[in-house]
Amino acid sequence: MLAALLLAILGQSSFPGPVVTSQGVWVDSRAIGGFTIYAQFPLDQVEELIDGLGHLAQDIQSALGIELGQRPVTVLLFDSQREYQQFLRREFPDAPYRRALYLERSGRAFVLAYRSRELATDLRHEATHALLHTALPMVPLWLDEGLAEYFEAPPGDRVFGHPYYKTVRFWARLGYVPSLNKLEQIARMEEMNGSAYRWSWAWVHFFIHGPVAARQELTDYLRTIQNYGVPGSLAQRTEARLGSLRTLFLEHFRK
């Protein structure tokens, strides 16, 4: 059961060799950048990915201007989709099925994923969720997913290389601006369809790479949350500070 797995993992002060639990054998381990990673395969097979994960916390802190929490994140990497699915069915039967997941149990943060062509993207996405939730008591759903979509791309692709970028620019040239107010009202994952993910990413891109004052407003908003304050509407806060969001959004993506 999960308790046996966690006791075996958390009880390892070092990793001299394979950890054998009722869940199987974890053949490799690494501690890096706030993550403790356990894998069913040698981690040197994904060395570049692991190194990149080690820089993710610093990337997020630099972009958002907030300090991340010190709560550790445990990453479990499975060798195959079959192993991953079996583990989820046994230990998290109510969890939605995705290629990777961020979950919390007993006050600890976990990221679960399996080896696939999308592992790097999946791991960065779910690890972003985990890091944000170690730092903030809550994260609005649209912003949580928008930031995860943004940071799932490798660093060199985050400004101009994300798959959403061309589509968002196309719609901006036609004068379309997604409603940030409507995104802020999304309260359930079931409401996060494909377009909601895309437009959430677009607004995150605007706040990080648009006007300097917009980025500062995002930082102030997140710091209010971090201090257990009531942040209000980010859309309304930003318009009060900068003026028309519609105009600023179009200027940002039409450049």
N, C-alpha and C positions, 0 to 999 in steps of 0.2 A: 504494500500500500504506500501512498504518498508519504505518510509519516516515516516509514522505514527508509524511503529514499532520501528524505530531507535530513534525517539523522545521520545517515551515512555520508551525505555530501557536506553538511555543515560541521560535522565532527572532524573533517580533514583539515588540520592546520597546515599541512603541506601535502604534496601529491607525489609520493614515492613510486606509485605504480597504479594499475587498474583498481577502480573502486567497484566492488561487486555488491549489488543489492538485489532485492526481489524484482527490480525493474530491468535488470540486465547488467552489462558491464560498461562502465565509462572508461574509455581507454586513454583519455588525455584530458588535461586541465590547464587553464591559464588564468591568471589574474591580471587585468589590464584596464586602466581608465575607469575604475569604479565597477567593473564587471568581473564576476568570477564565472568562467566558462567551463562547462563539462561537455565532452563530446564522445560519441560512439565511434569516432574515427580520429586519426592523427591530425592535430590542428595545423601542423606544418603544410598540410595539403591545401589550406585556405589561409596561408600566412598573411597575404596582402589584406584580406578582409579583416582579419583579427587586428592587424596594425591600425587599419582605418577606424575600427570600432574604438580603439584606444584614444583616438583624437575627437570622437564625437561629442563628448561632454564639453570640451573646450570650444568646439565649433558652435555649439548651442549657446554657451555662455557669452561668447563674443558677439554673436548675432543678436541676442535678445537683451543683453545687459543685465542679466540676473545671475545670482550664484545658485548652482545646483546643490541638491541635498547630499548628505554623506551616507544615506542609506544604501547598502550594497544591492546590486542587481545580480541575480543568478541566471545564467543563460544555459539552457539544456539543448544541445544539438544532436539530433537523431540521424542515424545513417541512412534511413529510408522513410518514405511516406508511410509505409506499412507500420514501422516501429512507432512513428509519431502518432498515427491514428489509434493504434492499440493503446498507447499511453493515455491519450485524451479520453477515449471511451471508458477506460478503467478509472482514471483519476479525476477527470473533469467532464463527466457525461453531459452536463448542461451547457458547456462552452460551445459557441458557434464554431463551425469548421472553417478554418482558413489555413493557408500554407504556413502561417506563423501567428503567434499570439503573445500578447502581454497579459499576464494574470497576476493577481495578488492572493496570497494565502498566509494566514497567521502573521500579518503585518510585514511580510517579505514580498519583494517584487521579483517576478520570474518572466523570462522571455523564452519561448519554446519555438523551435523551427527544425526543419529537416533539410538535408543536403539536396539541393536542386539547382537548376540554372538561375533561379531567382533568389538564391539564398542571400546574396549580398544586399539586394534591395529590401527583401523581407526583414532581414536582421536589423538594418539601419532604421527601417520604419518602426518596428516594434520596440527597438532599443530607445528610440526618441520618446515614445510614449512612456517607457519606464523611467527615463531620466527626468522628464517633465513632472511626473507624478511623485518622484522623490523630493522635488523642490517646491511643489505647489499643493495646497490643500484641495484644490479643484482646478480643472481646466475646461473652459467651455468647449463643447463637443466639436464645433466647426474649427476652432483654433487648434485643438488637440490633433485633429486629423489633418488640417492644413499644414501644421508644422511637421508632422510625421511624413506627409507627402513631400514637403520641401527637402527635409534632411535625408530621405531615402535615396536621393540621387548622390552619386559620388561628388566630392567637393568641386571638381572642375566643371561639373554640369549643372550646378545649382542655380546659376544666374541665367544662362541662355540655353542649357542643354536638356532641360526636363521635357518629357514628351508633351506636357500640357502647354508649353510656351507658345508654339506656333498657333495652336487653336485659339488661345486667349488673345493673342495679337490680332488674329484674323477678325474675331468678334469686336475687338476694340476699334479696329479700322472702320467697322460698320456702325460704330457708335453704341455698341451694347455694353452696359455696365451691370454686372450681377449685384443684387441687393445684399449689402452686408447686414442690414437690419433683419432680413429674412433668414440669413444664415445664423445669426445670433439667436434666433428663436428655435432652432433645431435642438430638440431635447432627447431624442432617441436614435440609436444607431440605425433603426429601420428606415429612418428618414434620410440617411446619408447615402443617396444614390450617386451614380457616376458623375453627374453634373455638379452635385454638391461638393464632392471631393475636388473636382477641377476648380470650381470658383473659390473654394476655401484656400486652395493652393495659390490662386491668383491674388487674393487679398493678402496672404502672408508674404508673397513676393513683393507686393506693393509696399507693405509696411517695412520690410527689411531693406529693399533696394530703391524705394521711392524717395520722397522728400525726407530730409534729415529730421524734421519736426514730427513726421509720422512715425518714424522709428522710435523717437524719444517717447511719443505717446504710447506706443506699444509697450515699451519698457516700463513706463509709469503705471500702466494698466496691470501688467504682470506683477510688479512690486506691490501694488495695492492688494492683489490676491494673496501674494506671499505673506503679507502682514495681516491676513485674515480680515481685510477691509471689504467693503462692498464696491466693486469697480464700476458698476453701471454698464451702460452700452458703449462699447469701443467706437462704434460708428458715430454716436452722438458726441462723445468726447473729442474725437478727431475732427469732426466738422466744426465744433465750437472753437477749436484751436487753429485749424487750417483753412476753413471754408469748404466749398463744394467738393465732396468726395468724388462725385461723378466726373467733374472736370479734371481733378488730380489723377484719378485712375486712368482716364483716357490719355492724358498727357504722358503718364508713365509708360504705358504699353504701346503708344504710337511712336515713341522716339525710335 
